[in-house]
Amino acid sequence: MNQFLKRYADKNRKPGLSSTWVLPEQIEAKGEHKMKLGAYYTLASSTVKQEDIPYDKKLPAYPVPVVLLARIAVDRHYQKQGLGQKTLITALRKALELTEKGLPALGVVRDVLDDNALSFYQKFDDFQPLDNNTMRLFISLR
């Protein structure tokens, strides 16, 4: 996750492929205020097939716009302290804010990397498998 932030976050931002937000932690060290990265998340626009949406709703038969939660990471120092949940909520709020400002999106999609990450998302009842794929999750922005 560090490699993405260092090498690709800005490269993807410049042409408008995605945007990354960081959640810094202010640290007091030897009388100086320093900023340390606590967590970050990356959002991008995407589409999914209408029939893959996990609830029964009449939608057009063409791809449906969604926000892709492309990356989410918490510094190891801050893991198991609730920062992952706070970062996820912050990312979902940002996605909602973007749709309220005009970005068309029905929900947020997250491709889960492994079983540990899946167990994290399963704590939230609102995430549902997309297209019956347990590693690809969907949450409505409604």
C-alpha positions as CSV (number, residue, x, y, z in Angstrom):
1,M,0.0,0.0,0.0
2,N,2.9,2.4,0.6
3,Q,4.2,1.8,-2.9
4,F,0.9,3.0,-4.3
5,L,0.9,6.1,-2.3
6,K,4.5,7.0,-3.1
7,R,4.5,6.0,-6.8
8,Y,1.0,6.1,-8.2
9,A,-1.4,8.3,-6.2
10,D,-0.3,11.5,-7.8
11,K,0.3,10.0,-11.2
12,N,-3.3,8.7,-11.2
13,R,-4.6,12.1,-9.9
14,K,-3.1,14.2,-12.6
15,P,-5.1,12.7,-15.6
16,G,-8.2,12.4,-13.4
17,L,-8.1,8.6,-12.9
18,S,-8.5,8.7,-9.1
19,S,-8.1,10.9,-6.1
20,T,-6.4,10.0,-2.8
21,W,-7.1,11.5,0.6
22,V,-4.8,11.1,3.5
23,L,-5.7,11.1,7.2
24,P,-2.6,12.6,9.0
25,E,-1.7,12.2,12.6
26,Q,-0.1,15.1,14.4
27,I,2.8,14.1,16.5
28,E,4.6,16.1,19.2
29,A,8.3,15.2,19.2
30,K,11.0,17.1,21.0
31,G,8.9,20.3,21.1
32,E,8.1,20.1,17.3
33,H,4.9,19.3,15.6
34,K,5.3,16.7,12.9
35,M,2.7,15.1,10.6
36,K,2.7,11.3,10.2
37,L,0.4,9.5,7.8
38,G,-2.2,7.6,9.7
39,A,-4.3,6.3,6.9
40,Y,-5.4,7.0,3.3
41,Y,-8.1,6.1,0.8
42,T,-8.5,6.4,-2.9
43,L,-11.7,6.8,-4.8
44,A,-12.3,6.5,-8.6
45,S,-15.3,6.4,-10.9
46,S,-16.4,3.1,-12.3
47,T,-19.4,1.2,-13.6
48,V,-20.9,-2.2,-12.9
49,K,-23.5,-4.2,-14.9
50,Q,-27.0,-3.4,-13.9
51,E,-27.8,-7.1,-13.2
52,D,-24.9,-7.3,-10.7
53,I,-26.4,-4.8,-8.3
54,P,-27.4,-6.9,-5.3
55,Y,-30.9,-5.6,-4.7
56,D,-34.0,-5.8,-6.8
57,K,-34.5,-2.4,-8.3
58,K,-35.6,-1.4,-11.8
59,L,-32.5,0.1,-13.4
60,P,-31.6,0.7,-17.0
61,A,-30.0,-2.2,-18.9
62,Y,-26.7,-0.4,-19.3
63,P,-23.7,-0.1,-17.0
64,V,-24.6,1.7,-13.7
65,P,-22.2,4.3,-12.3
66,V,-20.5,3.6,-9.0
67,V,-17.7,5.0,-6.9
68,L,-14.8,2.5,-6.6
69,L,-13.1,2.5,-3.2
70,A,-9.8,1.6,-4.9
71,R,-7.5,1.7,-2.0
72,I,-7.7,2.0,1.8
73,A,-4.8,1.6,4.1
74,V,-3.9,2.2,7.7
75,D,-0.3,2.6,9.0
76,R,0.7,-0.5,11.0
77,H,1.3,1.6,14.1
78,Y,-2.4,2.5,14.1
79,Q,-4.0,-0.8,13.2
80,K,-6.4,-2.5,15.6
81,Q,-7.2,0.9,17.1
82,G,-10.4,1.7,15.1
83,L,-8.7,3.9,12.5
84,G,-9.7,1.4,9.7
85,Q,-13.3,1.9,10.5
86,K,-13.0,5.7,10.8
87,T,-11.1,5.7,7.4
88,L,-13.8,3.6,5.8
89,I,-16.6,5.9,7.1
90,T,-14.6,8.9,6.0
91,A,-14.3,7.4,2.5
92,L,-18.0,6.6,2.3
93,R,-18.9,10.1,3.4
94,K,-16.6,11.6,0.7
95,A,-18.3,9.4,-1.9
96,L,-21.7,10.6,-0.7
97,E,-20.4,14.2,-0.8
98,L,-19.2,13.8,-4.4
99,T,-22.5,12.4,-5.5
100,E,-24.4,15.2,-3.8
101,K,-22.2,17.6,-5.8
102,G,-23.2,15.9,-9.1
103,L,-21.1,12.8,-9.6
104,P,-23.6,10.1,-10.7
105,A,-23.2,7.0,-8.6
106,L,-25.6,4.4,-7.2
107,G,-23.2,3.1,-4.6
108,V,-19.6,2.2,-3.7
109,V,-17.8,-0.9,-4.8
110,R,-14.8,-2.4,-3.0
111,D,-12.7,-5.2,-4.3
112,V,-11.4,-7.0,-1.2
113,L,-7.8,-8.3,-1.3
114,D,-8.0,-11.2,1.1
115,D,-10.0,-13.0,3.8
116,N,-8.7,-10.7,6.6
117,A,-9.9,-7.7,4.8
118,L,-13.2,-9.5,4.0
119,S,-13.8,-10.1,7.7
120,F,-13.3,-6.4,8.3
121,Y,-16.0,-5.5,5.8
122,Q,-18.4,-8.2,7.0
123,K,-18.7,-6.3,10.3
124,F,-20.8,-3.8,8.4
125,D,-24.2,-5.2,7.5
126,D,-24.7,-2.8,4.6
127,F,-21.9,-4.3,2.4
128,Q,-23.3,-7.0,0.1
129,P,-21.6,-9.2,-2.4
130,L,-21.6,-7.8,-6.0
131,D,-22.5,-10.4,-8.7
132,N,-22.4,-13.2,-6.1
133,N,-18.7,-12.6,-5.7
134,T,-17.9,-12.5,-2.0
135,M,-14.6,-10.6,-2.6
136,R,-16.4,-7.8,-4.5
137,L,-18.6,-5.8,-2.3
138,F,-21.3,-3.1,-2.8
139,I,-22.9,-0.6,-0.5
140,S,-25.7,1.7,-1.7
141,L,-25.2,5.4,-1.2
142,R,-28.8,5.7,-0.2
